[in-house]
Amino acid sequence: MKLHEVTFRAGVVEGFYGRPWTARQRRQLFGWMRAAGLNTYLYAPKDDLKHRAAWREPYDEGQMAELGALIHDCQCHQLEFVYALAPGLDLRHADANDAAALREKADQLRAAGCWHFALLFDDIPGELNPQDRQRFGTPARAQAAVANQLAQAVHERTPEAQFLFCPTEYCGRMARPTVAASPYLNELGEALAPDILVLWTGPEIVSETIPVESIQELQRVLRRKPVIWDNLHANDYDMRRLHLGPYAGRPPELRAEVAGILTNPNCQFEANFVAVRTLGAYLHAMADWQPREAYTEALSAWLPAFACHGRQVVTLEDLELLGDLYYLPFALGARAEAHLAAFTNLLRRPPPAWGGGDAAFEQTSREIVSLYDKLTALHDRDLLHSFYAHLWGAKELALLLLGWVRWRRSQPTPPPPFSPPEFDPGLLRGSLPAQIERLLPMDHQGRFSPAGSGGPPNPPGVADLRTGGSIRS
């Protein structure tokens, strides 16, 4: 696979909900992408008003100057800039004025040097208004007509331009009743111009794996290879998360079945070095793809960014611990997995049966506290603040658990509930969401059971935080 060929889109989509990245951050991103051998940046920040909510409004002079500089920076790094427009919240598909507004927005970006475009219909209402329904019949036919018309206008001005399209059913879970039998996807495959590329997130919105067979099935429906919009490292759906692990769960054979892969990563820009670096490694790897090896290499390349003030020194082992604590949506890193297993062992057994496991658990807990102390001395304060809330939470939890281990050793069996004096019960795990979560526990299969409903129990060792080997805050 030759990534310099414009037909394969390999890179980053800034497509999350939340504060868009700054010009400085994007410039740094372009450097990361170039070093990783990627070729495409897709501009689609949901909270750029004129990209989505106020899409009909042209950018003003100052905004266009910023976009023009961004396009120039992107192209200076030998990357392709793709501008995405998301009009689906209130688009009138049959309205000539809205069609003109789409063309005018594309012309405005084209005047700033942008040649490639995307039209996004994700996360929108599923029904057409009466006029569009009378004209087109179905959402798929209406969206395809608008996309074809805009793509034709773009190609008339720039014949070599590529045009991308995000459907409303953009993953296997959303396809009704299935991908193969979805009327919406089948109509798109038939009606959408054959040179328009279709974006797809995989079996799920956030896909743990993307099997080759699932993409081959989609190809038959869409009549083209899709471009993967990969949410593996995304965290806008739960900002308590952070994903610092490697690009994983995608077999090397997938690359031959798609027309591109674009990662839509963490909202916190500075946290995305590993996501970008390991995507590039995956795309350039031979048949034997080892995500953990790529992860370790990426951490080594990232380490110089963690220079500290004074005598603090961040080591590769520190960085591995940080990444393992905040790894991937469906997996902990190796060190975090071992730490969780050690704590589970302490919960399930009385102290005489711990067998020395408490010492290893305490050591890792102290390393987490030390990691917080080291990273607060970083010279790069933006890098620190991309992790800060997560580091604070990890440090506070580590201190709590260190106190619990000491307390548990000193108590008879069964002990009374653990109530550490330094944690006021009105402060720890407060707020309405936290209180509701305690009333709506979820088991290890993702099933919710409101308290008192008689639903499925929580996992062993976690369900009861009031007695014996467990913790109560």
C-alpha positions as CSV (number, residue, x, y, z in Angstrom):
1,M,0.0,0.0,0.0
2,K,1.4,3.4,-1.0
3,L,0.2,6.1,1.4
4,H,1.3,8.9,-1.0
5,E,-1.5,7.8,-3.4
6,V,-4.3,10.3,-3.0
7,T,-6.9,7.5,-3.3
8,F,-6.0,6.1,0.2
9,R,-6.9,8.5,3.0
10,A,-4.6,7.8,6.0
11,G,-4.6,10.3,8.9
12,V,-6.6,12.2,11.5
13,V,-10.2,13.5,11.6
14,E,-10.8,16.3,14.1
15,G,-14.4,15.2,14.5
16,F,-15.3,15.1,18.1
17,Y,-17.7,17.1,20.3
18,G,-16.0,19.6,22.5
19,R,-13.6,22.6,22.2
20,P,-11.8,22.4,18.8
21,W,-8.1,22.3,18.7
22,T,-6.1,25.5,18.3
23,A,-3.9,26.5,15.4
24,R,-0.8,25.8,17.4
25,Q,-2.1,22.3,18.3
26,R,-3.0,21.5,14.7
27,R,0.4,22.6,13.5
28,Q,2.0,20.2,16.0
29,L,-0.4,17.5,14.9
30,F,0.7,18.0,11.3
31,G,4.3,17.4,12.4
32,W,3.3,14.2,14.2
33,M,1.3,13.0,11.1
34,R,4.2,13.7,8.7
35,A,6.6,11.8,10.9
36,A,4.1,8.9,11.1
37,G,3.8,8.7,7.3
38,L,0.1,9.8,7.2
39,N,-1.4,12.0,4.5
40,T,-4.8,13.4,5.4
41,Y,-6.3,15.8,7.9
42,L,-10.1,16.0,7.9
43,Y,-11.5,19.2,9.5
44,A,-14.8,18.4,11.2
45,P,-15.0,19.7,14.7
46,K,-18.6,19.4,15.8
47,D,-18.4,22.6,17.8
48,D,-17.2,24.9,15.0
49,L,-20.6,26.6,14.6
50,K,-20.2,27.2,10.9
51,H,-19.3,23.6,10.3
52,R,-22.5,22.2,11.8
53,A,-25.1,24.2,13.8
54,A,-24.8,27.4,11.7
55,W,-23.5,25.8,8.5
56,R,-25.3,28.3,6.2
57,E,-23.4,31.2,7.5
58,P,-20.1,32.1,5.7
59,Y,-16.9,32.4,7.7
60,D,-16.0,36.0,8.4
61,E,-12.7,37.6,7.2
62,G,-10.9,36.7,10.4
63,Q,-12.1,33.2,10.5
64,M,-11.1,32.7,6.8
65,A,-7.7,34.0,7.5
66,E,-7.3,31.4,10.3
67,L,-8.6,28.6,8.0
68,G,-6.4,29.7,5.2
69,A,-3.3,29.6,7.4
70,L,-4.4,26.2,8.6
71,I,-4.8,24.9,5.1
72,H,-1.4,26.3,4.2
73,D,0.3,24.7,7.2
74,C,-1.3,21.4,6.4
75,Q,-0.1,21.5,2.8
76,C,3.4,22.6,3.8
77,H,3.6,19.3,5.8
78,Q,2.7,17.5,2.5
79,L,-0.7,16.6,3.9
80,E,-4.1,16.8,2.2
81,F,-6.7,19.1,3.9
82,V,-10.3,17.9,3.7
83,Y,-13.1,20.3,4.8
84,A,-16.3,18.7,6.1
85,L,-19.7,20.3,6.3
86,A,-22.4,18.9,8.5
87,P,-25.8,20.4,7.5
88,G,-28.0,17.5,8.5
89,L,-29.6,19.0,11.6
90,D,-31.8,21.3,9.6
91,L,-31.0,20.9,5.9
92,R,-33.9,21.3,3.4
93,H,-32.8,18.8,0.8
94,A,-35.1,20.0,-1.9
95,D,-34.5,23.7,-1.3
96,A,-32.5,25.5,-3.9
97,N,-31.3,28.1,-1.4
98,D,-29.8,25.4,0.8
99,A,-28.1,23.9,-2.2
100,A,-26.7,27.3,-3.1
101,A,-25.5,27.7,0.5
102,L,-23.6,24.4,0.4
103,R,-21.9,25.4,-2.9
104,E,-21.0,28.9,-1.5
105,K,-19.4,27.4,1.6
106,A,-17.4,25.0,-0.6
107,D,-16.4,27.9,-2.8
108,Q,-15.3,29.9,0.2
109,L,-13.0,27.1,1.4
110,R,-11.8,26.5,-2.2
111,A,-10.7,30.1,-2.4
112,A,-8.5,29.5,0.6
113,G,-6.8,26.5,-1.1
114,C,-9.0,23.6,0.0
115,W,-9.6,21.0,-2.8
116,H,-11.2,18.1,-1.0
117,F,-14.6,18.0,0.8
118,A,-16.8,15.9,2.9
119,L,-20.6,16.0,3.7
120,L,-21.6,14.5,7.0
121,F,-25.1,13.3,8.0
122,D,-24.2,11.6,11.3
123,D,-26.0,12.2,14.6
124,I,-29.1,13.9,13.1
125,P,-32.9,13.4,13.1
126,G,-33.9,10.4,11.1
127,E,-37.1,11.8,9.5
128,L,-37.4,14.1,6.4
129,N,-39.6,17.1,6.4
130,P,-42.8,16.8,4.3
131,Q,-41.4,18.6,1.3
132,D,-38.3,16.5,1.2
133,R,-40.3,13.3,1.7
134,Q,-42.6,14.2,-1.2
135,R,-39.6,15.0,-3.4
136,F,-37.2,12.1,-2.5
137,G,-39.2,9.5,-0.6
138,T,-36.4,8.4,1.8
139,P,-33.5,10.0,3.7
140,A,-31.0,8.0,1.7
141,R,-32.3,9.3,-1.6
142,A,-32.4,12.8,-0.3
143,Q,-28.9,12.7,1.1
144,A,-27.5,11.1,-2.0
145,A,-29.0,13.7,-4.2
146,V,-27.5,16.6,-2.2
147,A,-24.1,14.9,-2.0
148,N,-24.0,14.1,-5.7
149,Q,-24.9,17.7,-6.6
150,L,-22.3,19.2,-4.3
151,A,-19.7,16.7,-5.4
152,Q,-20.3,17.5,-9.1
153,A,-19.9,21.2,-8.3
154,V,-16.6,20.5,-6.5
155,H,-15.3,18.3,-9.4
156,E,-16.2,21.0,-12.0
157,R,-13.8,23.4,-10.2
158,T,-11.2,20.8,-9.2
159,P,-11.4,17.5,-11.2
160,E,-8.9,15.7,-9.0
161,A,-10.8,16.5,-5.8
162,Q,-12.0,13.7,-3.6
163,F,-15.4,13.8,-1.9
164,L,-16.3,11.9,1.3
165,F,-19.7,11.2,2.8
166,C,-20.8,10.1,6.3
167,P,-24.1,8.3,6.4
168,T,-26.7,8.5,9.2
169,E,-26.3,4.7,9.7
170,Y,-22.5,4.9,10.1
171,C,-21.8,1.6,11.9
172,G,-23.1,-1.9,12.0
173,R,-25.1,-1.4,15.2
174,M,-27.1,1.5,13.6
175,A,-28.0,-0.5,10.4
176,R,-31.6,-1.6,10.5
177,P,-32.3,-4.5,10.6
178,T,-28.7,-5.5,9.5
179,V,-26.0,-4.1,7.3
180,A,-26.9,-6.4,4.4
181,A,-30.7,-5.8,4.8
182,S,-30.6,-2.1,5.6
183,P,-32.9,-0.2,3.1
184,Y,-31.0,3.0,3.9
185,L,-27.5,1.6,3.2
186,N,-28.6,-0.3,0.1
187,E,-30.3,2.9,-1.3
188,L,-27.1,4.8,-0.7
189,G,-25.0,2.2,-2.4
190,E,-27.2,2.5,-5.5
191,A,-27.8,6.3,-5.5
192,L,-24.5,7.7,-4.4
193,A,-22.1,8.6,-7.2
194,P,-19.5,5.8,-7.4
195,D,-16.5,8.1,-6.8
196,I,-17.8,9.4,-3.5
197,L,-16.1,7.8,-0.5
198,V,-18.3,6.6,2.4
199,L,-17.1,6.9,6.0
200,W,-17.8,4.0,8.5
201,T,-16.9,3.4,12.1
202,G,-17.0,-0.4,12.0
203,P,-19.5,-2.7,13.8
204,E,-20.0,-0.2,16.6
205,I,-19.7,3.5,17.1
206,V,-16.5,2.7,19.1
207,S,-15.4,-0.7,17.7
208,E,-13.2,-3.0,19.8
209,T,-12.4,-4.9,16.6
210,I,-13.2,-4.4,12.9
211,P,-13.3,-7.8,11.3
212,V,-12.4,-8.0,7.6
213,E,-15.6,-9.9,6.9
214,S,-17.7,-7.1,8.2
215,I,-16.1,-4.7,5.8
216,Q,-16.5,-7.1,2.9
217,E,-20.2,-7.3,3.6
218,L,-20.4,-3.5,3.7
219,Q,-18.6,-3.3,0.4
220,R,-21.3,-5.4,-1.3
221,V,-24.0,-3.1,0.1
222,L,-22.3,0.3,-0.6
223,R,-20.7,-0.9,-3.9
224,R,-17.3,0.6,-2.8
225,K,-14.6,0.3,-0.2
226,P,-15.3,2.5,2.8
227,V,-13.0,4.9,4.6
228,I,-12.8,4.0,8.3
229,W,-13.6,6.9,10.7
230,D,-12.1,5.2,13.7
231,N,-13.3,6.2,17.2
232,L,-11.0,3.8,19.0
233,H,-9.3,6.6,20.9
234,A,-12.3,9.0,21.0
235,N,-13.4,10.1,24.5
236,D,-16.1,12.8,23.8
237,Y,-18.8,10.3,24.8
238,D,-17.3,10.1,28.3
239,M,-14.8,12.7,29.3
240,R,-13.7,10.8,32.4
241,R,-11.9,8.5,29.9
242,L,-8.6,9.0,28.3
243,H,-7.1,6.6,25.7
244,L,-3.3,6.5,25.5
245,G,-2.9,2.9,24.2
246,P,-1.9,1.7,20.7
247,Y,-4.0,1.3,17.5
248,A,-5.3,-2.2,18.0
249,G,-8.1,-4.6,17.1
250,R,-7.7,-4.1,13.4
251,P,-6.0,-7.0,11.5
252,P,-3.4,-6.1,8.9
253,E,-5.7,-7.6,6.2
254,L,-8.2,-4.8,6.8
255,R,-6.0,-2.3,5.0
256,A,-6.6,-3.9,1.6
257,E,-10.4,-3.8,2.1
258,V,-10.8,-0.1,2.8
259,A,-10.1,3.2,1.0
260,G,-8.6,4.8,4.0
261,I,-8.4,5.0,7.8
262,L,-8.8,8.2,9.8
263,T,-8.5,8.2,13.6
264,N,-10.9,10.5,15.6
265,P,-8.9,10.6,18.9
266,N,-9.1,12.1,22.3
267,C,-10.5,15.7,22.7
268,Q,-7.3,16.5,24.7
269,F,-5.0,17.2,21.8
270,E,-1.7,16.6,23.6
271,A,-2.8,13.1,24.7
272,N,-2.9,11.8,21.1
273,F,0.7,11.2,20.2
274,V,0.5,7.4,20.7
275,A,-2.8,7.2,18.8
276,V,-1.3,9.0,15.7
277,R,2.1,7.3,15.9
278,T,0.7,3.8,16.1
279,L,-1.8,4.3,13.4
280,G,1.1,5.1,11.1
281,A,3.0,2.1,12.3
282,Y,-0.1,-0.1,11.6
283,L,-0.5,1.2,8.1
284,H,3.1,0.7,7.2
285,A,3.6,-2.6,9.1
286,M,4.1,-5.9,7.3
287,A,1.8,-8.9,8.0
288,D,3.1,-9.4,11.6
289,W,1.5,-6.4,13.3
290,Q,2.3,-6.2,17.1
291,P,0.4,-3.3,18.8
292,R,2.2,-3.6,22.1
293,E,5.6,-3.2,20.3
294,A,4.3,-0.2,18.4
295,Y,3.1,1.2,21.7
296,T,6.5,0.8,23.4
297,E,8.2,2.5,20.4
298,A,5.7,5.4,20.4
299,L,6.2,5.9,24.2
300,S,10.0,6.1,23.6
301,A,9.5,8.6,20.8
302,W,7.2,10.6,23.1
303,L,9.4,10.6,26.2
304,P,11.5,13.7,25.3
305,A,8.3,15.8,25.6
306,F,8.1,14.9,29.3
307,A,11.1,17.1,30.4
308,C,10.5,18.3,34.0
309,H,11.6,21.3,36.1
310,G,14.1,20.7,38.9
311,R,15.2,17.2,39.8
312,Q,12.1,15.3,38.7
313,V,12.7,12.9,35.8
314,V,10.0,11.0,33.9
315,T,11.2,7.6,32.8
316,L,9.9,5.3,30.1
317,E,8.5,3.1,32.9
318,D,6.6,6.1,34.2
319,L,5.2,6.8,30.8
320,E,4.2,3.1,30.4
321,L,2.4,3.2,33.7
322,L,0.5,6.3,32.6
323,G,-0.5,4.8,29.3
324,D,-1.5,1.5,30.9
325,L,-3.8,3.2,33.3
326,Y,-5.6,4.9,30.4
327,Y,-5.2,2.4,27.6
328,L,-8.1,1.6,25.3
329,P,-11.9,1.6,25.7
330,F,-12.1,-2.2,26.1
331,A,-8.8,-3.0,27.7
332,L,-6.4,-1.9,30.4
333,G,-2.7,-1.9,29.8
334,A,-0.6,-4.7,31.2
335,R,0.5,-2.8,34.4
336,A,-3.0,-1.6,35.1
337,E,-4.5,-5.0,34.6
338,A,-2.0,-6.5,37.1
339,H,-2.8,-3.7,39.6
340,L,-6.5,-4.4,39.3
341,A,-5.9,-8.2,39.7
342,A,-3.9,-7.5,42.8
343,F,-6.6,-5.4,44.3
344,T,-9.3,-7.9,43.5
345,N,-7.2,-10.5,45.3
346,L,-6.9,-8.3,48.4
347,L,-10.7,-7.7,48.4
348,R,-11.6,-11.4,48.2
349,R,-9.2,-12.7,50.9
350,P,-8.5,-11.8,54.6
351,P,-5.0,-10.3,55.2
352,P,-3.4,-13.6,56.4
353,A,-4.1,-15.0,52.9
354,W,-2.8,-12.1,50.9
355,G,0.5,-13.9,50.4
356,G,2.6,-10.8,49.9
357,G,0.3,-9.4,47.2
358,D,-0.3,-6.3,49.3
359,A,3.3,-5.3,49.0
360,A,3.2,-5.3,45.2
361,F,-0.1,-3.5,45.3
362,E,1.2,-0.8,47.6
363,Q,4.3,-0.4,45.4
364,T,2.3,0.3,42.3
365,S,0.0,2.7,44.2
366,R,3.0,4.6,45.4
367,E,4.3,4.8,41.8
368,I,0.9,6.3,40.8
369,V,1.3,9.0,43.4
370,S,4.9,9.6,42.3
371,L,3.8,9.8,38.7
372,Y,1.4,12.6,39.6
373,D,4.1,14.5,41.4
374,K,6.5,14.1,38.5
375,L,4.1,15.2,35.8
376,T,3.1,18.3,37.7
377,A,6.7,19.5,37.2
378,L,6.5,19.2,33.4
379,H,7.8,22.1,31.4
380,D,5.1,21.6,28.8
381,R,2.1,22.8,30.8
382,D,-0.4,22.1,28.0
383,L,0.8,18.5,28.0
384,L,0.3,18.3,31.8
385,H,-3.2,19.8,31.7
386,S,-4.3,17.3,29.0
387,F,-3.9,14.6,31.8
388,Y,-4.4,16.6,34.9
389,A,-7.9,15.7,35.9
390,H,-7.2,12.0,35.2
391,L,-3.9,12.1,37.1
392,W,-5.5,13.8,40.1
393,G,-8.3,11.1,40.2
394,A,-5.7,8.3,39.9
395,K,-3.6,9.8,42.7
396,E,-6.5,10.3,45.1
397,L,-7.7,6.8,44.5
398,A,-4.2,5.4,45.1
399,L,-4.0,7.3,48.4
400,L,-7.4,6.0,49.4
401,L,-6.4,2.4,48.6
402,L,-3.1,2.7,50.4
403,G,-5.0,3.8,53.5
404,W,-7.5,0.9,53.1
405,V,-4.7,-1.7,52.9
406,R,-3.1,-0.4,56.2
407,W,-6.6,-0.3,57.8
408,R,-7.5,-3.8,56.7
409,R,-4.3,-5.3,58.2
410,S,-5.2,-3.8,61.6
411,Q,-8.9,-4.9,61.7
412,P,-10.5,-8.1,62.9
413,T,-12.6,-10.3,60.6
414,P,-15.1,-9.2,59.6
415,P,-14.1,-5.5,60.0
416,P,-16.4,-2.6,60.3
417,P,-17.0,-0.4,57.2
418,F,-13.9,1.6,56.1
419,S,-14.4,5.3,56.6
420,P,-11.1,7.2,56.2
421,P,-11.1,10.5,58.1
422,E,-9.5,12.4,55.2
423,F,-12.5,11.8,52.9
424,D,-15.6,13.6,53.8
425,P,-18.6,11.5,52.5
426,G,-20.2,14.6,51.2
427,L,-17.2,15.3,48.9
428,L,-16.0,12.0,47.6
429,R,-18.0,10.6,44.8
430,G,-20.5,13.5,45.0
431,S,-22.6,15.2,42.3
432,L,-25.9,14.0,40.9
433,P,-24.4,11.7,38.2
434,A,-22.3,9.9,40.8
435,Q,-25.3,9.4,43.1
436,I,-27.5,8.1,40.3
437,E,-24.7,5.7,39.2
438,R,-24.8,4.2,42.7
439,L,-28.5,3.6,42.2
440,L,-28.0,2.2,38.7
441,P,-25.2,-0.3,38.9
442,M,-23.9,-2.0,35.8
443,D,-22.6,-5.5,35.7
444,H,-19.6,-6.8,33.7
445,Q,-21.8,-7.4,30.6
446,G,-23.0,-3.8,30.5
447,R,-26.5,-4.6,31.9
448,F,-28.0,-1.9,34.2
449,S,-30.0,-2.9,37.2
450,P,-31.6,-0.1,39.3
451,A,-31.2,-0.7,43.1
452,G,-34.0,-2.9,44.3
453,S,-35.0,-4.2,40.9
454,G,-33.7,-7.7,41.4
455,G,-31.6,-7.4,38.3
456,P,-28.2,-9.0,37.6
457,P,-25.5,-8.6,40.3
458,N,-22.3,-6.6,40.0
459,P,-19.0,-8.4,39.5
460,P,-17.7,-10.2,42.6
461,G,-15.6,-8.1,44.9
462,V,-17.0,-4.8,43.5
463,A,-20.8,-5.0,44.2
464,D,-20.7,-4.6,48.0
465,L,-18.6,-1.6,49.1
466,R,-19.8,-1.7,52.6
467,T,-18.5,-4.7,54.4
468,G,-15.6,-7.2,54.9
469,G,-13.0,-7.0,52.2
470,S,-14.5,-4.0,50.4
471,I,-14.3,-0.2,50.7
472,R,-16.9,2.4,51.5
473,S,-16.3,6.0,51.0
